[in-house]
Amino acid sequence: MRDLVEIGMGRSARRAYDLQQIEIVPSRRTRTSKEVSTAWQLDAYRFEIPLVTHPTDAVVSPETAVRVGQLGGLGVLNAEGLWARHTNPKAELARVIDAADADDPLTANRMLQQLHTAPIRPELLTEALRQVREAGVTVAARVSPQRARELTPHLLAAGVEVLFVQGTIISAEHVSIGATAPLNLKQFINDLDVPVVAGGVGDYRTAMHLMRTGAAGVLVGYGQASATSTDAVLGIGVPMATAIADAGAARRDYLDETGGRYVHVIADGGIYGSGDIAKSIACGADAVMLGEQLAQAQEAPGGGLYWTPAAAHPSLPRSDITAVAPREGGRGLETVLFGPSESPDGTLNLFGALRRALAKTGYSDLKEFQRVGLNIKN
């Protein structure tokens, strides 16, 4: 039964929980971490760690996508970002990084907005994806719902193997009275031969709607991090522990409804350290989408800065440009993911910590770990 709280006469709200408000309960067994698997599989593609990168230019370049793939995760390139618009995106990013050091904190945001007014050039997008494809790792790219029909043919021709259709908030039923017909996700997905991951969503009903479109995976959340301001700008918030659990319930009911079709749940947001990764899986996620945590890596093109694609919105940006690591001397991506770490705050050795969490609670793989006990903090 839903836990409703009265907030005034005739108005109530559902009580929901962030990841930081819950704790994992150890079981009666433990295992050695060497006997634990963190692998998962999306459609025909297997990954050794449940990592999907947030599709922001601050984190993902073609080179970074390759490195993430080599380390066992899935790097997702933003098909509407700088690599698709500029012949020398690294030079443009250097300008943004320099602007972030200016006295005016909005200088870099304005520059990102300006850089994203350049048209998307399919040949640049094809070249960026070619680098990933030729490295032999899974090729993935993100498009917004507004530009999915326009860009997807170019992405498929470039060899994209997993397509992400991602907006701040997405639904299977977009209502419009404009001249341009909204994207029909069900028809769009059914016409493709590659798996599609769609989101973000924050509740059971929308997750179920997206699953019924034929999506192979559903993104839960909107990339909430220290840089995002969606809650401040739009008033919209997604307490992630509850949102993941609701999407997990939709997955279970859809599995029963279809007689066995499994849709993956990917948690995107509200994750600040390795403990939150473990809690996301414990709440029902199959994988996590990380951005801010990876921005500290030496390989990240943002040079220690982090922002989401919403920072470049032409009229209503919903992300700051935030420093998450020194511009020089950052950690290597392999250290961020697998250690070793001298820091006790959960920002390094992210997936070594997940492996240890499974072992300490006696579970051998991610699917088993989704059954672990949970407590609410007082």
Residue, then its C-alpha position, 0 to 999 in steps of 0.5 A: m500500500r502506498d505511504l501517503v502523507e497529507i500536506g494540506m487539506g485535500r492534498s496528499a503526497r506519496r512518501a518516496y526515498d532517495l538512495q541516501q535514505i536506505e541501507i543494505v542489510p547483510s545476509r547470513r552468508t558471505r562470499t569471497s569477492k573473487e567468486v562474484s560476477t558483476a556482468w550483465q547483458l543488454d540484448a546480445y551485448r555482454f558487459e563485465i560491469p554494469l556501467v553506462t556512461h552519461p552521454t555528455d561531452a564532459v565525459v565521453s569522447p570517442e577515445t573515452a567511449v573506447r576506453v570504457g568499452q575496453l574496461g567492460g562498460l558501455g560508453v554512450l556518445n552524445a549524437e547532438g554534442l560537440w563531436a557532431r557539430h565541430t571539426n575540432p571539438k577538443a579545441e572548443l572544449a578547451r575554450v569552455i574549460d578556460a571560460a569556466d575559470a573566468d570571474d563570471p560563472l555563466t561564461a562557460n554556460r553561454m559558450l556551450q549554448q553558442l557552440h551548440t547552435a552550430p548545425i549537426r554534421p552527419e559526416l562528423l558524427t560518422e567519423a566519431l563513431r567510426q573510431v569506436r567501431e574500429a576499436g572493437v567495442t560496442v557502439a552506442a549513441r544518444v539522441s533526444p526524442q525531438r531529433a531521433r527520426e532525423l539522426t537515427p538513419h545516420l547513426l545506423a549507417a555509422g554502425v551504432e549497435v545500441l541506441f539511447v533515446q533520452g530526454t530529461i523527462i520522456s513519455a510514450e504519449h507525447v501530446s502536441i497540437g503543432a504541425t510536426a507529429p510527435l515521435n511515436l516510440k512504439q512505431f519508431i522502435n519496431d522499425l529498428d533492428v537495434p535495441v533501444v534504451a529510452g528514458g528518463v522516467g520516474d514512476y511505474r506507469t511511465a516505465m510500463h508504457l516505455m516497456r510496452t513500446g518494445a524498449a530493451g531498457v528504461l532509464v530511470g531518473y534524469g541524471q541528478a548530480s551536483a551539476t544538475s538544476t532540473d529540480a530548481v528550474l522545473g520543480i521536478g524531482v525523482p527520489m531514486a530509490t523509490a523510482i528504481a523500485d517502481a520501475g523494477a515492479a513494472r519490469r516484473d509485471y511486464l515480464d508476466e504480461t509478455g510471458g518472459r520479455y525482460v526489460h533492463v532498468i538503468a539508474d540515472g541520477g542520485i548516485y554520489g559514490s560506490g555505495d549508491i551504485a550498490k543501493s541502485i542494484a539492490c533496489g532493482a537496477d540492472a546497471v547504472m548510468l554514471g557521469e559526474q563520477l567519471a569526470q574526475a578521470q584523466e581521460a575525461p574530455g571535460g578536464g575535471l569539469y562536469w555538466t549534462p547535455a541540458a547545460a546547452h539548452p538554448s533558452l532554459p539550461r538545467s545544468d551548471i558546469t561544476a568542477v569535480a577534480p583538479r584540472e591536472g593530476g586526475r586519476g586514470l579511468e581504470t583507477v576510478l573504476f577498479g582502484p586501488s583507492e586510498s580514499p575512504d569516500g567511495t569515489l574511487n574503485l567504484f566497481g571493486a566496491l560493488r563486487r565487495a558489497l555483493a560478497k559481503t552480503g553473500y550474493s554471487d551476481l547482480k540478479e541475486f543481489q536485487r533480492v537483498g534486504l533493505n532498511i530505511k534510515n531513521 
